[in-house]
Amino acid sequence: MNRPFGTGIIVFGIVLAAAGAIMKYAVTASTTGFSIPEVGLILLIVGVVTLLLGIVVSLASGRRHTVTTEQIQNTPAGTVRSVDSKDNLA
């Protein structure tokens, strides 16, 4: 699968933002010691920042990939294996 590096960061940001939005706007339970809506707001903000960071990372690394070529040759002395890796801009 050829996907940009930032995809996982983007998904994590979406999950954080969704959990934060649920805690901020949908949970009506009250607790003592901490406020669930405030924790939800913090998660929402962190999720949006993480989402933006993932988009930046994805755009920066999305056009680069590595090509690896492997050659195996049988010789009278045995098997010779050579590997060549090269970074390409797509």
Accessible surface in RSA format (square Angstrom, percent):
REM  Atomic radii and reference values for relative SASA: ProtOr
REM  Chains: A
REM  Algorithm: Lee & Richards
REM  Probe-radius: 1.40
REM  Slices: 20
REM RES _ NUM      All-atoms   Total-Side   Main-Chain    Non-polar    All polar
REM                ABS   REL    ABS   REL    ABS   REL    ABS   REL    ABS   REL
RES MET A   1   209.80 108.7 120.76  79.9  89.05 212.0 114.26  97.1  95.55 126.6
RES ASN A   2   142.87  98.5 107.13 103.5  35.74  86.1  37.29  89.8 105.58 102.0
RES ARG A   3   147.18  61.8 126.02  64.2  21.17  50.4  26.25  35.9 120.94  73.3
RES PRO A   4    52.46  38.2  43.85  40.0   8.60  31.3  49.92  41.2   2.54  15.8
RES PHE A   5   152.34  76.2 130.81  81.0  21.54  56.0 139.46  84.6  12.88  36.9
RES GLY A   6     0.00   0.0   0.00   N/A   0.00   0.0   0.00   0.0   0.00   0.0
RES THR A   7    39.88  28.4  39.74  40.3   0.15   0.3  34.30  46.1   5.58   8.4
RES GLY A   8    45.25  55.8   0.00   N/A  45.25  55.8  36.54 100.3   8.71  19.5
RES ILE A   9    47.93  27.3  44.78  33.4   3.15   7.6  47.47  34.2   0.46   1.2
RES ILE A  10    39.06  22.2  39.06  29.1   0.00   0.0  39.06  28.1   0.00   0.0
RES VAL A  11    81.92  53.9  81.75  74.0   0.17   0.4  81.92  71.2   0.00   0.0
RES PHE A  12   116.39  58.2 113.46  70.3   2.93   7.6 116.13  70.4   0.26   0.7
RES GLY A  13     0.00   0.0   0.00   N/A   0.00   0.0   0.00   0.0   0.00   0.0
RES ILE A  14    92.02  52.4  90.23  67.2   1.78   4.3  91.29  65.7   0.73   2.0
RES VAL A  15    87.71  57.7  84.72  76.7   2.99   7.2  86.99  75.6   0.71   1.9
RES LEU A  16    29.04  16.2  28.89  20.7   0.15   0.4  29.04  20.4   0.00   0.0
RES ALA A  17    17.08  15.7  16.19  25.0   0.89   2.0  16.54  23.3   0.54   1.4
RES ALA A  18    50.21  46.2  41.61  64.2   8.61  19.6  49.39  69.6   0.82   2.2
RES ALA A  19    40.04  36.8  34.48  53.2   5.56  12.6  39.24  55.3   0.80   2.1
RES GLY A  20     0.00   0.0   0.00   N/A   0.00   0.0   0.00   0.0   0.00   0.0
RES ALA A  21    34.71  31.9  32.59  50.3   2.12   4.8  32.96  46.4   1.75   4.6
RES ILE A  22   102.95  58.6 100.91  75.2   2.04   4.9 102.90  74.1   0.05   0.1
RES MET A  23    47.48  24.6  47.48  31.4   0.00   0.0  34.94  29.7  12.54  16.6
RES LYS A  24    64.87  31.6  52.72  32.3  12.15  28.9  13.12  11.8  51.75  55.1
RES TYR A  25   160.88  75.1 126.70  72.1  34.18  88.9  98.65  74.1  62.22  76.7
RES ALA A  26    68.73  63.2  41.31  63.7  27.43  62.4  48.25  67.9  20.48  54.3
RES VAL A  27    51.44  33.9  38.42  34.8  13.03  31.4  42.40  36.8   9.04  24.5
RES THR A  28   134.86  95.9 100.59 102.0  34.27  81.7  73.62  98.9  61.24  92.6
RES ALA A  29    64.04  58.9  44.57  68.8  19.47  44.3  55.38  78.0   8.66  23.0
RES SER A  30   109.44  92.5  78.58 104.9  30.86  71.1  48.25 102.7  61.19  85.7
RES THR A  31    64.11  45.6  32.42  32.9  31.69  75.5  40.06  53.8  24.05  36.4
RES THR A  32   136.08  96.8 112.31 113.9  23.77  56.6  85.26 114.5  50.82  76.8
RES GLY A  33    85.68 105.7   0.00   N/A  85.68 105.7  40.98 112.5  44.70 100.1
RES PHE A  34   118.52  59.3 103.60  64.2  14.92  38.8 115.78  70.2   2.74   7.8
RES SER A  35    43.80  37.0  32.70  43.6  11.10  25.6  26.75  57.0  17.05  23.9
RES ILE A  36    24.66  14.0  22.96  17.1   1.69   4.1  22.96  16.5   1.69   4.6
RES PRO A  37    48.11  35.1  48.11  43.9   0.00   0.0  48.11  39.7   0.00   0.0
RES GLU A  38   112.72  64.7 111.62  84.4   1.10   2.6  34.73  67.2  77.99  63.7
RES VAL A  39    49.76  32.7  49.76  45.0   0.00   0.0  49.76  43.2   0.00   0.0
RES GLY A  40     0.00   0.0   0.00   N/A   0.00   0.0   0.00   0.0   0.00   0.0
RES LEU A  41    70.75  39.4  70.75  50.6   0.00   0.0  70.75  49.7   0.00   0.0
RES ILE A  42   106.21  60.4 104.97  78.2   1.24   3.0 106.19  76.5   0.02   0.1
RES LEU A  43    47.65  26.5  47.65  34.1   0.00   0.0  47.65  33.5   0.00   0.0
RES LEU A  44    37.93  21.1  37.93  27.1   0.00   0.0  37.93  26.6   0.00   0.0
RES ILE A  45    96.77  55.1  93.89  69.9   2.87   6.9  96.72  69.7   0.04   0.1
RES VAL A  46    68.16  44.9  66.62  60.3   1.54   3.7  68.10  59.2   0.06   0.2
RES GLY A  47     0.00   0.0   0.00   N/A   0.00   0.0   0.00   0.0   0.00   0.0
RES VAL A  48    66.45  43.7  66.45  60.2   0.00   0.0  66.45  57.7   0.00   0.0
RES VAL A  49    90.65  59.7  89.50  81.0   1.16   2.8  89.87  78.1   0.78   2.1
RES THR A  50    21.31  15.2  20.31  20.6   1.00   2.4   9.74  13.1  11.57  17.5
RES LEU A  51    45.78  25.5  45.78  32.8   0.00   0.0  45.78  32.2   0.00   0.0
RES LEU A  52   101.52  56.5 100.85  72.1   0.67   1.7 101.08  71.0   0.43   1.2
RES LEU A  53    99.19  55.2  94.68  67.7   4.51  11.3  98.38  69.1   0.81   2.2
RES GLY A  54     0.00   0.0   0.00   N/A   0.00   0.0   0.00   0.0   0.00   0.0
RES ILE A  55    70.49  40.1  70.15  52.3   0.34   0.8  70.47  50.7   0.02   0.1
RES VAL A  56    96.01  63.2  93.58  84.7   2.44   5.9  95.05  82.6   0.97   2.6
RES VAL A  57    37.97  25.0  35.65  32.3   2.33   5.6  37.89  32.9   0.08   0.2
RES SER A  58    18.49  15.6  16.61  22.2   1.89   4.3   2.42   5.1  16.08  22.5
RES LEU A  59   139.07  77.4 118.45  84.7  20.62  51.8 120.97  85.0  18.09  48.7
RES ALA A  60    85.34  78.5  46.06  71.1  39.28  89.3  57.36  80.8  27.97  74.1
RES SER A  61    40.64  34.3  31.53  42.1   9.11  21.0  33.71  71.8   6.92   9.7
RES GLY A  62    38.93  48.0   0.00   N/A  38.93  48.0   8.69  23.8  30.24  67.7
RES ARG A  63   165.23  69.4 162.68  82.9   2.56   6.1  67.31  92.0  97.92  59.3
RES ARG A  64   144.44  60.6 125.48  64.0  18.96  45.1  40.26  55.0 104.18  63.1
RES HIS A  65    70.78  38.7  63.30  44.0   7.49  19.2  51.57  53.1  19.21  22.4
RES THR A  66    81.01  57.6  53.60  54.3  27.41  65.3  32.28  43.4  48.73  73.7
RES VAL A  67    58.01  38.2  53.92  48.8   4.09   9.9  57.13  49.6   0.88   2.4
RES THR A  68    84.09  59.8  53.24  54.0  30.86  73.5  38.29  51.4  45.81  69.2
RES THR A  69    67.62  48.1  63.01  63.9   4.61  11.0  45.17  60.7  22.45  33.9
RES GLU A  70    90.86  52.2  61.45  46.5  29.41  70.0  16.29  31.5  74.58  60.9
RES GLN A  71    99.46  55.6  94.79  69.3   4.67  11.1  27.05  57.6  72.41  54.9
RES ILE A  72   109.10  62.1  77.07  57.4  32.04  77.2  77.07  55.5  32.04  86.9
RES GLN A  73   105.29  58.9 100.70  73.6   4.59  10.9  32.62  69.4  72.66  55.1
RES ASN A  74   133.27  91.9 100.20  96.8  33.07  79.6  32.32  77.8 100.95  97.6
RES THR A  75    52.90  37.6  38.34  38.9  14.55  34.7  39.82  53.5  13.08  19.8
RES PRO A  76   153.27 111.7 107.88  98.3  45.38 165.0 121.67 100.5  31.60 196.4
RES ALA A  77   108.29  99.6  63.20  97.5  45.08 102.6  75.46 106.3  32.83  87.0
RES GLY A  78    36.47  45.0   0.00   N/A  36.47  45.0  36.15  99.2   0.32   0.7
RES THR A  79    91.22  64.9  58.56  59.4  32.66  77.8  33.33  44.8  57.89  87.5
RES VAL A  80    75.99  50.0  72.53  65.7   3.46   8.3  75.52  65.6   0.47   1.3
RES ARG A  81   152.92  64.2 123.49  63.0  29.42  70.1  40.95  56.0 111.97  67.9
RES SER A  82    58.24  49.2  52.21  69.7   6.03  13.9  45.06  96.0  13.19  18.5
RES VAL A  83    75.83  49.9  40.71  36.9  35.11  84.6  41.24  35.8  34.59  93.8
RES ASP A  84    92.39  64.7  88.77  88.4   3.62   8.6  28.85  67.9  63.54  63.4
RES SER A  85    70.70  59.7  41.87  55.9  28.83  66.4  28.47  60.6  42.23  59.2
RES LYS A  86   121.90  59.5 116.11  71.2   5.79  13.8  65.32  58.8  56.58  60.3
RES ASP A  87    91.30  64.0  66.28  66.0  25.02  59.2  15.54  36.6  75.76  75.6
RES ASN A  88    47.05  32.4  42.56  41.1   4.49  10.8  15.53  37.4  31.52  30.5
RES LEU A  89   131.31  73.1 100.36  71.8  30.94  77.8 100.36  70.5  30.94  83.3
RES ALA A  90    72.71  66.9  38.19  58.9  34.52  78.5  66.07  93.0   6.64  17.6
END  Absolute sums over single chains surface
CHAIN  1 A     6935.0       5632.7       1302.2       4661.8       2273.1
END  Absolute sums over all chains
TOTAL          6935.0       5632.7       1302.2       4661.8       2273.1
